[in-house]
Amino acid sequence: MTLKTVLVTGGAGYIGSHTARALAEAGLRPVVYDDFSNGHREAVRWGSMINGDVRDQDRLTEVMAGFDVDAVIHFAGFIEVGRSVTAPAPFWDVNVNGVAAVLGAMRATGVRRMVFSSTAAVYGQPEGDGLGRLSERAPKAPLNPYGDSKLAAERMIAAHARAYGLEGVALRYFNAAGAHPSGELGEAHACESHLIPLAIEAALGLGPALTVHGSDYPTPDGGCLRDYVHVCDLARAHVLALTAPLGPTGFDAVNLGSGAGRSVREVIAAVDRATGRTTPYAQGPRREGDPAVLVADPGRAAQVLGWRANCSSLDEIIANAVAWRVNPRFGFRPTTEAAA
Ligand SMILES: NC(=O)c1ccc[n+]([C@@H]2O[C@H](COP(=O)([O-])OP(=O)(O)OC[C@H]3O[C@@H](n4cnc5c(N)ncnc54)[C@H](O)[C@@H]3O)[C@@H](O)[C@H]2O)c1
């Protein structure tokens, strides 16, 4: 089968919109399917745009048949870890029932492959000294309903692959960051919880001072280490995952990270360099449930996808994120409002 049309659920969101662009640049036809609960119509500029709920199997079936869809990339879901603890019901509903509906529609229309947005949150607290890089074989023990819902979805996809001959690739992203180098596409979450955009806001005086959580971790500067991976590297991995050969189970799970751990202070220093300002921050206590180190072993991604991060240096990520933040269209505001 020649791959042509790809349904991109959640394609109006941060990683989905970059991936729709990468698909179009690879000569494929993206069909974005989103309910715009957290996405932006203005971010859908590559391919068709369908307004629909990912839990609506009949509508998904109609769209997959109508557009002659060949494969699905499934991003749609809720992402805020903290909210998944205080309000878990919608996380289980959208993140798990959404996957069930997409798989049902794929079976009804004969679409074989799903590439699924998973997360490093499926691993929970790394074992041992916690300072090693995580391989896909590390124990799965999520610390919150968000991670639970993603692991449940992975297992549902694997079971469907075994039983019904579907194919699934779960991509476990570490810390997605950065923006398209054009400065025209980037992160625009209504409720931002990610370190890099918050640090940029603080540096530019557009948001409160940053709080650095914890200074006594067993790491070189006492802060947590995380693995930041450029959103354009992630987008490219999704395109590769559409055609990657899979073993006999028809399912594989792959970490997507740079393999390098960066501390909060290193992020702040890079934001200072990119903005020419000094990022205001306060030192706070550790946050419950924060592992000292969350860094990917990216070896399997190289093996299965032929992928490695190639634009994920902290300076490149942050320079692109700053360019997006200072673009008048930041957050996909209409031009008139941005100009006002
Ligand atoms: N951003 C990260 O650092 C990160 C890390 C690991 C995994 N992920 C996963 O990647 C995926 C995309 O993340 P993102 O940062 O682009 O999030 P995002 O919120 O920007 O995008 C998610 C999209 O899904 C849509 N959506 C939500 N509920 C829907 C529903 N019921 N029907 C149809 N569409 C719906 C939203 O409108 C939004 O456009 C998510 O599944 C997330 O769990 C993200």
The ligand as a Gaussian input file, in Angstrom:
#p B3LYP/6-31G(d) Opt

LIG

0 1
 N        3.707000      18.283000      25.398000
 C        4.463000      17.329000      25.957000
 O        5.527000      17.610000      26.550000
 C        4.053000      15.885000      25.869000
 C        4.889000      14.923000      26.450000
 C        4.521000      13.576000      26.363000
 C        3.360000      13.211000      25.706000
 N        2.541000      14.156000      25.161000
 C        1.310000      13.727000      24.486000
 O        1.290000      14.261000      23.182000
 C       -0.047000      14.562000      22.771000
 C       -0.095000      15.976000      22.257000
 O        0.384000      16.867000      23.261000
 P        0.371000      18.434000      23.032000
 O        1.378000      19.019000      23.951000
 O        0.429000      18.719000      21.577000
 O       -1.076000      18.773000      23.602000
 P       -2.165000      19.827000      23.078000
 O       -3.125000      20.025000      24.201000
 O       -1.504000      21.015000      22.488000
 O       -2.867000      18.996000      21.906000
 C       -3.870000      18.043000      22.147000
 C       -4.971000      18.271000      21.129000
 O       -6.014000      17.307000      21.354000
 C       -7.271000      17.956000      21.172000
 N       -8.292000      17.230000      21.923000
 C       -8.422000      17.093000      23.264000
 N       -9.530000      16.361000      23.555000
 C      -10.101000      16.032000      22.363000
 C      -11.267000      15.284000      21.996000
 N      -12.084000      14.750000      22.921000
 N      -11.548000      15.140000      20.689000
 C      -10.738000      15.695000      19.732000
 N       -9.638000      16.416000      20.023000
 C       -9.319000      16.574000      21.321000
 C       -7.038000      19.363000      21.725000
 O       -7.987000      20.298000      21.239000
 C       -5.612000      19.652000      21.245000
 O       -5.624000      20.275000      19.968000
 C       -0.943000      14.301000      23.980000
 O       -1.582000      13.069000      23.811000
 C        0.047000      14.263000      25.135000
 O       -0.407000      13.423000      26.163000
 C        2.865000      15.494000      25.227000

